Amino acid sequence: MNIAIRPMVPADAEQVAELEKKIFSDAWSFEQLLAETNGEFFKHPLIMESNNTIAGYACVWAFSDEVHINNFAVNPDFRRKGLGLKLISFIFDKFRDYKTIFLEVRISNQPAISLYTKSGFEKYFIRKNYYSDGEDAIVMKKSL
C-alpha cells in the first residue's frame, strides 16, 4: 500500500469533516478543521493518503517545548493495517526536538489506548467529563 503524509490544506477540510462524522460522536466541524489550516505557526495539521484517499489525519499543535495531538484518526476503511503507528511515528520524528507530547483519549476507546500505549505513551491523569456526552478522558504523555 502506497502511503504519503503531507500537510492538510483547506481543500481537505470537507473530506476530513465527513470522516470525522463517521468516526466520532463529537466530531470536529468543517469550520474547526478549516481553522487548523490557517497557517498559524503552532498548528501542524497532517493528512495520510493512499491513492488520493484520506487514510488518516492528525491535528497537532507545537509550542514552547510541548506537542499536543488534538485530533487523530484513521479512516475505518484503512484500519488494522499499521497506519495509526505510521502516523504516530511520523509525528514523533517531525517533532523530535520537542520535550513532551500529550493527547486525550476517551476512557472507553480501548483500541486507541492500546495504539498509544504501544507507541510509548503513558497514562498521565484523568480529565473528568471532558467530552460533550460527559465521558472522561485519559490524558496520555510521552517524553520525546
N, C-alpha and C positions, 0 to 999 in steps of 0.2 A: 504494500500500500504506500503510495506516494503522499507524504505529509509535508506541508510547509507551514511555518509560523511567521506571521507578519503583524505589523501594527494594524489595529482596527481603524477604519476610515469612516467618515459619515455615511457613505453608501452602504456600509454593512449593518447599520443600526436597525433597519427594518427587519432583516432576516434574523438577526440576533434576538430582537424583541419577540418574534414569532417562536423561536426556540425557547426563550425564557418562559413564555406562556405554557408551553408543553411540559417543561421541566419543573418549574417552581410554582407553588401555590401563592407565593408573594413575589411574583415576577417584577423585575425592574421594567419600567415603562420605556417606550421608544424614546421619550424625551430624556430620561435619565441616561440611557445608553448613548444617545447622541451627544449629551454633555460630556461624556467620557472622551470624546474625540476632539474637544475644543482646543487642544494644543497647550493647555496649562502644563507647565514644566514638570509637575509631580505626577501627572496622570500618564499611565502606560497601558492602554487597552490593547489586548492581543487577540488575534484570530488564528486558529489552527485549521488549515484547509486540506481537503483531499479532493482532487479533481473538481475544483471550483465549488465545492460544497463545504459549508462550515461544519467542521467535525468537533470543534470545541472553542472556548473563548475564556478569557480572564480579564477582569478589570483590576489593575494593580496601581497602587499609589506608593510612591517612594519619596521620602523626605527625611532630612536630618540623617540618622543612621538606621532608620526603620523602613521596612517594606510591609504593606498591608494588601493582602489579596481580598478585595471587597466583593468579588463575584467570580465564580469559577464553575464551569460546566462542560460536560462532554455530551454532544448530541446523542440521544438514545440509540440512533442507528449505528453509532460508532463505538459503543461501549464494549467492554471486555476484550479490548484489543491492545491494551497498554498505553492508550493515548493520554489518559489522565497523568500517568507517570511521566510521559514525554513532555507534556506541557509544564508540569511542576518542575521537571529538571531544567527546562528552558528558562523558567523564571529564576531558579537558583543560580544558573550560570549568568544570566543577564544582570542580576543584582548582587553578584558575589562580593562586591566591595562594600556592601552594607553590613550591619551588625546582626540584626534580628528581623525575622519575618513573622507576621501574625495573620490569623484568619479566624472567622467564626463559622461554626457549622451547627446545624440543628442537632440536638441531642439524640434524636431518633434516626438520623441519617447514617446508619452503620456502614454502608458501602463507602461513603465519603470519609468517614472517620478512619476506616481501615486504610484507604489510599493515603491519607495524610500521615497516619502513624507509620506506614511503610516507607514514606518519604522522609521520615525523621522528625516530624512534628510531635510535640508532647502536649498533653492537656495542661493548660495553664490555670484557668478558672472558669466558672460558670457565670453567664450573664442571664439573670432571671428575666422571664417574659420578654425576651429580645425580639422575637418575631411577632408579626401582626396578629397571629392567632394565639399568642400567649406562650408559645413553646420556648423553652430555654435554649440558649446557645452555649456550646463549648468554645471558649477562646483557646486556640492552639498556637504554639510558639515554636520556632526553630531558630537556633543560632546559626548564622552563616559563617 
